[in-house]
Amino acid sequence: CRPAKATWRKLPARRYPSSRRAPARPRRRQRIRRKMALISRFDLNLPKSIVTRLAKGVLPPSTQIQGNAMLAMTKSATVFVGYLATHANEYAQAANRKTVAPADVLKALEDLEFGE
């Protein structure tokens, strides 16, 4: 038993969007901008899997990490990266550059007393 053949018909002209309307994209962009405005830097976190791998890489193999400890490490790593990026960006802006270079990050690490 074959399904009935679909017949397509053209919609009347009044059903097509008029060319006078604004395109739908600006509305979508506005929604995205509104959503991004609601997100603060405190809502963002580094991926838990990456932080877990880094933490387990420096601990003895038999060490277990509690969920709350992992959450605390994730939050603190996110804050640290944001803090470091802010200081590195200041060095880039002082050099009239918009791009943060590795040298800026190293200077920021020394400034924050994490240099070797």
Backbone as ProteinMPNN parsed JSONL, in Angstrom:
{"seq_chain_A": "CRPAKATWRKLPARRYPSSRRAPARPRRRQRIRRKMALISRFDLNLPKSIVTRLAKGVLPPSTQIQGNAMLAMTKSATVFVGYLATHANEYAQAANRKTVAPADVLKALEDLEFGE", "coords_chain_A": {"N_chain_A": [[0.848, -1.168, 0.0], [0.851, 1.987, -1.074], [1.663, 5.328, -0.035], [-0.471, 8.161, -0.563], [0.118, 10.321, -3.303], [1.756, 13.335, -2.782], [0.431, 16.496, -3.316], [1.369, 19.601, -4.397], [0.578, 22.949, -4.027], [0.543, 26.291, -5.117], [0.65, 28.976, -2.87], [-1.773, 31.587, -2.361], [-1.11, 34.969, -3.427], [-1.346, 36.779, -1.325], [-0.519, 35.423, 0.896], [2.214, 35.251, 0.922], [5.144, 36.681, 2.373], [5.382, 40.191, 2.416], [7.484, 42.425, 0.557], [7.903, 44.732, 1.839], [8.149, 44.427, 4.511], [10.329, 44.324, 7.36], [13.304, 42.394, 7.472], [13.511, 39.187, 9.165], [15.814, 38.732, 10.596], [16.989, 40.977, 12.108], [15.308, 41.023, 14.367], [15.887, 38.587, 15.533], [18.569, 38.961, 16.128], [18.301, 40.994, 18.007], [17.019, 39.614, 20.087], [19.052, 37.83, 20.777], [21.014, 39.626, 21.635], [19.701, 40.699, 23.877], [19.588, 38.425, 25.501], [22.33, 37.965, 25.869], [22.978, 40.229, 27.301], [21.893, 39.65, 29.723], [23.548, 37.747, 30.743], [26.152, 37.422, 32.945], [29.644, 37.762, 33.78], [29.971, 36.105, 35.868], [28.26, 34.066, 35.485], [29.447, 32.425, 33.72], [31.48, 29.564, 33.265], [34.495, 27.616, 33.319], [34.869, 24.58, 31.441], [33.821, 21.725, 33.224], [34.974, 19.216, 32.861], [37.541, 19.748, 31.894], [38.735, 21.145, 34.027], [38.591, 19.151, 35.954], [40.274, 17.195, 34.835], [42.718, 18.585, 34.886], [43.024, 18.953, 37.663], [43.105, 16.3, 38.618], [45.39, 15.504, 37.368], [47.531, 16.501, 38.807], [47.274, 15.44, 41.288], [47.711, 12.575, 43.503], [47.11, 9.25, 42.138], [45.104, 7.778, 43.542], [43.446, 9.594, 44.738], [40.331, 10.996, 45.555], [37.871, 13.392, 44.514], [35.534, 15.51, 45.909], [32.226, 16.51, 44.879], [31.443, 19.157, 45.551], [33.926, 20.284, 46.041], [35.009, 20.132, 43.51], [33.319, 21.87, 42.155], [33.983, 24.25, 43.477], [36.661, 24.477, 42.676], [36.286, 24.788, 39.917], [34.863, 27.225, 39.779], [36.763, 28.954, 40.986], [38.928, 28.687, 39.234], [37.824, 29.794, 36.949], [37.429, 32.435, 37.792], [40.1, 33.153, 38.233], [41.207, 32.968, 35.62], [39.728, 34.956, 34.346], [40.569, 37.201, 35.81], [43.315, 37.214, 35.247], [43.191, 37.567, 32.468], [42.072, 40.115, 32.34], [44.133, 41.719, 33.449], [46.177, 41.152, 31.602], [45.041, 42.234, 29.331], [45.118, 44.927, 29.966], [47.86, 45.461, 29.716], [48.105, 45.049, 26.964], [46.475, 47.103, 25.961], [47.901, 49.29, 26.897], [50.035, 49.189, 25.216], [48.885, 50.028, 22.92], [47.452, 48.07, 21.475], [44.959, 45.785, 20.287], [44.885, 43.12, 20.574], [45.643, 40.535, 22.789], [48.8, 39.469, 23.652], [51.095, 36.668, 24.103], [53.257, 37.609, 25.64], [52.056, 39.647, 27.09], [50.413, 38.207, 28.803], [52.335, 36.82, 30.297], [53.627, 38.988, 31.55], [51.489, 39.893, 33.07], [51.133, 37.701, 34.764], [53.519, 37.851, 36.244], [53.087, 40.328, 37.417], [50.94, 39.718, 39.037], [52.203, 38.179, 40.832], [52.702, 35.487, 40.196], [54.745, 34.657, 38.678], [57.683, 32.831, 37.595]], "CA_chain_A": [[0.0, 0.0, 0.0], [1.686, 3.185, -1.185], [0.98, 6.542, 0.415], [-0.979, 9.017, -1.634], [1.094, 11.272, -3.825], [1.55, 14.686, -2.264], [0.243, 17.52, -4.341], [1.777, 20.907, -3.915], [-0.057, 24.052, -4.731], [1.112, 27.591, -4.808], [-0.196, 29.776, -1.993], [-2.176, 32.868, -2.955], [-0.109, 36.03, -3.273], [-1.473, 37.464, -0.032], [0.105, 34.598, 1.933], [3.661, 35.421, 0.906], [5.551, 37.904, 3.075], [5.598, 41.317, 1.508], [8.862, 42.912, 0.534], [7.97, 45.942, 2.652], [8.468, 44.062, 5.887], [11.743, 44.214, 7.733], [13.695, 40.983, 7.559], [13.381, 38.601, 10.497], [17.114, 38.641, 11.258], [17.239, 41.948, 13.178], [14.6, 40.626, 15.577], [16.65, 37.489, 16.127], [19.776, 39.562, 16.706], [17.906, 41.716, 19.218], [16.789, 38.619, 21.128], [20.356, 37.321, 21.204], [21.663, 40.691, 22.41], [19.049, 40.775, 25.179], [20.025, 37.273, 26.286], [23.729, 38.164, 26.232], [23.035, 41.277, 28.315], [21.501, 39.049, 30.994], [24.61, 36.853, 31.19], [27.299, 38.132, 33.503], [30.851, 36.942, 33.758], [29.869, 35.146, 36.965], [27.461, 32.94, 35.005], [30.278, 31.609, 32.849], [32.437, 28.691, 33.946], [35.31, 26.737, 32.49], [34.28, 23.234, 31.408], [34.134, 20.913, 34.401], [35.851, 18.103, 32.477], [38.907, 20.26, 31.768], [39.231, 21.434, 35.374], [38.77, 17.853, 36.613], [41.482, 16.574, 34.28], [43.875, 19.315, 35.415], [43.159, 18.676, 39.094], [43.521, 14.907, 38.811], [46.733, 15.349, 36.82], [48.553, 16.879, 39.786], [47.028, 14.711, 42.538], [48.01, 11.139, 43.427], [46.053, 8.521, 41.421], [44.035, 7.247, 44.395], [42.725, 10.696, 45.365], [38.975, 11.295, 45.1], [37.517, 14.801, 44.689], [34.101, 15.67, 46.128], [31.538, 17.367, 43.912], [31.519, 20.562, 45.969], [35.311, 20.726, 45.847], [35.188, 20.32, 42.068], [32.607, 23.104, 41.828], [34.8, 25.356, 43.986], [37.829, 24.608, 41.79], [35.826, 25.311, 38.631], [34.573, 28.655, 39.957], [37.991, 29.709, 41.248], [39.724, 28.704, 38.002], [37.178, 30.756, 36.062], [37.743, 33.772, 38.304], [41.522, 33.392, 38.001], [41.433, 33.222, 34.192], [39.174, 36.282, 34.068], [41.45, 38.19, 36.439], [44.545, 37.229, 34.457], [42.879, 38.15, 31.16], [41.881, 41.556, 32.535], [45.457, 42.335, 33.608], [46.899, 41.031, 30.331], [44.431, 43.193, 28.411], [45.634, 46.253, 30.32], [49.18, 45.587, 29.081], [47.901, 45.177, 25.516], [45.958, 48.447, 25.706], [48.99, 50.241, 27.144], [50.884, 49.141, 24.025], [48.01, 50.407, 21.796], [47.064, 46.885, 20.709], [43.668, 45.212, 20.662], [45.081, 41.684, 20.745], [46.497, 40.159, 23.914], [49.905, 38.609, 23.217], [51.635, 35.843, 25.197], [54.101, 38.431, 26.513], [51.156, 40.363, 28.0], [49.976, 37.244, 29.821], [53.476, 36.568, 31.183], [53.797, 40.183, 32.383], [50.382, 39.905, 34.033], [51.44, 36.672, 35.77], [54.544, 38.412, 37.127], [52.441, 41.405, 38.155], [50.089, 39.074, 40.043], [53.134, 37.39, 41.648], [52.674, 34.074, 39.833], [55.886, 34.405, 37.8], [58.672, 31.871, 38.111]], "C_chain_A": [[0.897, 1.236, 0.0], [0.929, 4.4, -0.673], [0.548, 7.378, -0.779], [0.084, 10.021, -2.034], [0.759, 12.672, -3.309], [1.399, 15.651, -3.422], [0.568, 18.866, -3.718], [1.057, 21.961, -4.722], [0.567, 25.35, -4.258], [0.134, 28.358, -3.926], [-0.619, 31.049, -2.704], [-1.161, 33.957, -2.613], [-0.182, 36.689, -1.903], [-0.818, 36.685, 1.107], [1.629, 34.745, 1.976], [4.03, 36.687, 1.663], [5.839, 39.023, 2.085], [7.04, 41.782, 1.595], [9.012, 44.166, 1.384], [8.35, 45.639, 4.094], [9.975, 44.04, 6.122], [12.101, 42.736, 7.811], [13.646, 40.489, 9.007], [14.699, 38.608, 11.265], [17.342, 39.705, 12.335], [16.523, 41.585, 14.477], [15.357, 39.519, 16.292], [17.91, 38.034, 16.793], [19.446, 40.303, 17.996], [17.659, 40.756, 20.366], [18.109, 38.09, 21.676], [21.074, 38.364, 22.05], [21.045, 40.817, 23.798], [19.485, 39.625, 26.075], [21.461, 37.453, 26.751], [23.865, 39.236, 27.307], [22.681, 40.722, 29.691], [22.578, 38.137, 31.563], [25.765, 37.692, 31.719], [28.512, 37.218, 33.465], [30.828, 35.91, 34.878], [29.024, 33.934, 36.576], [28.283, 31.989, 34.149], [31.26, 30.793, 33.68], [33.276, 27.96, 32.921], [34.66, 25.356, 32.48], [34.766, 22.38, 32.578], [35.108, 19.793, 34.056], [37.309, 18.545, 32.387], [39.507, 20.5, 33.153], [39.475, 20.13, 36.133], [40.044, 17.176, 36.135], [42.738, 17.256, 34.816], [44.106, 18.993, 36.89], [43.662, 17.256, 39.331], [44.927, 14.656, 38.278], [47.832, 15.672, 37.814], [48.382, 16.158, 41.118], [47.443, 13.253, 42.391], [46.83, 10.372, 42.811], [44.885, 8.059, 42.289], [43.165, 8.339, 45.023], [41.356, 10.886, 44.718], [38.693, 12.774, 45.365], [36.001, 14.887, 44.832], [33.516, 16.631, 45.102], [31.619, 18.838, 44.261], [32.926, 21.118, 45.799], [35.573, 20.985, 44.366], [34.503, 21.601, 41.605], [33.407, 24.319, 42.281], [36.028, 25.577, 43.108], [37.435, 25.199, 40.445], [35.564, 26.806, 38.722], [35.853, 29.46, 40.147], [38.893, 29.754, 40.019], [39.147, 29.708, 37.013], [37.495, 32.181, 36.489], [39.201, 34.114, 38.026], [41.798, 33.727, 36.537], [40.885, 34.597, 33.81], [40.052, 37.396, 34.606], [42.744, 38.339, 35.645], [44.312, 37.884, 33.097], [42.691, 39.66, 31.256], [43.22, 42.27, 32.659], [46.261, 42.265, 32.303], [46.345, 42.021, 29.312], [44.894, 44.614, 28.709], [47.01, 46.485, 29.705], [49.043, 45.761, 27.57], [47.398, 46.578, 25.17], [47.03, 49.503, 25.928], [49.94, 50.3, 25.956], [50.093, 49.482, 22.761], [47.699, 49.227, 20.882], [45.711, 46.398, 21.2], [43.773, 43.72, 20.947], [46.041, 41.43, 21.898], [47.537, 39.166, 23.415], [50.379, 37.754, 24.396], [52.512, 36.64, 26.165], [53.247, 39.217, 27.513], [50.696, 39.453, 29.135], [51.111, 36.973, 30.806], [53.746, 37.762, 32.094], [52.712, 40.252, 33.453], [50.61, 38.868, 35.126], [52.491, 37.172, 36.755], [53.953, 39.505, 38.009], [51.57, 40.85, 39.284], [50.878, 38.156, 40.976], [52.979, 35.886, 41.446], [53.83, 33.72, 38.911], [56.868, 33.44, 38.429], [59.96, 32.551, 38.457]], "O_chain_A": [[1.615, 1.491, 0.967], [-0.285, 4.505, -0.845], [1.132, 7.302, -1.86], [0.851, 10.504, -1.201], [-0.383, 13.123, -3.396], [2.162, 15.611, -4.387], [0.084, 19.205, -2.638], [0.946, 21.869, -5.944], [1.051, 25.461, -3.132], [-1.066, 28.388, -4.199], [0.108, 31.542, -3.567], [-0.443, 33.857, -1.618], [0.845, 37.116, -1.376], [-0.589, 37.244, 2.18], [2.255, 34.393, 2.975], [3.297, 37.674, 1.6], [6.465, 38.809, 1.047], [7.723, 41.554, 2.593], [10.131, 44.618, 1.626], [8.825, 46.52, 4.811], [10.77, 43.778, 5.219], [11.262, 41.917, 8.186], [13.729, 41.277, 9.948], [14.685, 38.498, 12.491], [17.853, 39.366, 13.403], [17.056, 41.808, 15.564], [15.455, 39.518, 17.519], [18.27, 37.615, 17.893], [20.209, 40.254, 18.961], [18.042, 41.039, 21.501], [18.268, 37.922, 22.885], [21.678, 38.028, 23.069], [21.756, 41.017, 24.783], [19.724, 39.818, 27.267], [21.786, 37.134, 27.895], [24.77, 39.163, 28.138], [23.118, 41.259, 30.709], [22.529, 37.787, 32.742], [26.287, 38.563, 31.023], [28.399, 36.033, 33.149], [31.587, 34.941, 34.841], [29.06, 32.903, 37.247], [27.856, 30.865, 33.883], [31.8, 31.276, 34.675], [32.835, 27.713, 31.799], [33.963, 25.003, 33.432], [35.959, 22.325, 32.877], [35.972, 19.452, 34.864], [38.21, 17.796, 32.763], [40.643, 20.11, 33.421], [40.453, 20.015, 36.872], [40.807, 16.644, 36.94], [43.711, 16.586, 35.161], [45.243, 18.787, 37.316], [44.548, 17.039, 40.157], [45.585, 13.701, 38.691], [48.95, 15.174, 37.684], [49.25, 16.251, 41.986], [47.52, 12.744, 41.273], [45.682, 10.794, 42.946], [43.764, 7.963, 41.789], [42.236, 8.028, 45.768], [41.235, 10.933, 43.494], [39.211, 13.345, 46.325], [35.266, 14.395, 43.976], [34.227, 17.459, 44.532], [31.836, 19.677, 43.388], [33.099, 22.286, 45.453], [36.27, 21.934, 44.008], [35.034, 22.331, 40.767], [33.501, 25.308, 41.554], [36.398, 26.716, 42.826], [38.165, 26.02, 39.89], [35.987, 27.57, 37.854], [36.017, 30.522, 39.545], [39.559, 30.762, 39.786], [39.894, 30.396, 36.316], [37.795, 33.035, 35.654], [39.51, 35.238, 37.628], [42.539, 34.665, 36.245], [41.512, 35.322, 33.037], [40.257, 38.413, 33.943], [43.21, 39.452, 35.401], [45.141, 38.665, 32.631], [43.1, 40.399, 30.361], [43.422, 43.316, 32.042], [46.949, 43.222, 31.947], [47.1, 42.583, 28.518], [45.045, 45.418, 27.79], [47.298, 47.581, 29.225], [49.784, 46.536, 26.966], [47.848, 47.173, 24.191], [47.063, 50.508, 25.218], [50.574, 51.326, 25.709], [50.573, 49.251, 21.651], [47.686, 49.368, 19.659], [45.357, 46.569, 22.366], [42.849, 43.125, 21.5], [47.112, 42.031, 21.975], [47.193, 38.141, 22.826], [50.099, 38.075, 25.551], [52.51, 36.378, 27.367], [53.663, 39.43, 28.652], [50.603, 39.88, 30.286], [50.881, 36.904, 32.013], [54.057, 37.586, 33.272], [52.977, 40.622, 34.597], [50.312, 39.125, 36.293], [52.373, 36.946, 37.959], [54.272, 39.602, 39.194], [51.478, 41.447, 40.356], [50.301, 37.448, 41.801], [53.105, 35.105, 42.389], [53.895, 32.597, 38.409], [56.884, 33.253, 39.646], [60.902, 31.897, 38.905]]}, "name": "protein", "num_of_chains": 1, "seq": "CRPAKATWRKLPARRYPSSRRAPARPRRRQRIRRKMALISRFDLNLPKSIVTRLAKGVLPPSTQIQGNAMLAMTKSATVFVGYLATHANEYAQAANRKTVAPADVLKALEDLEFGE"}
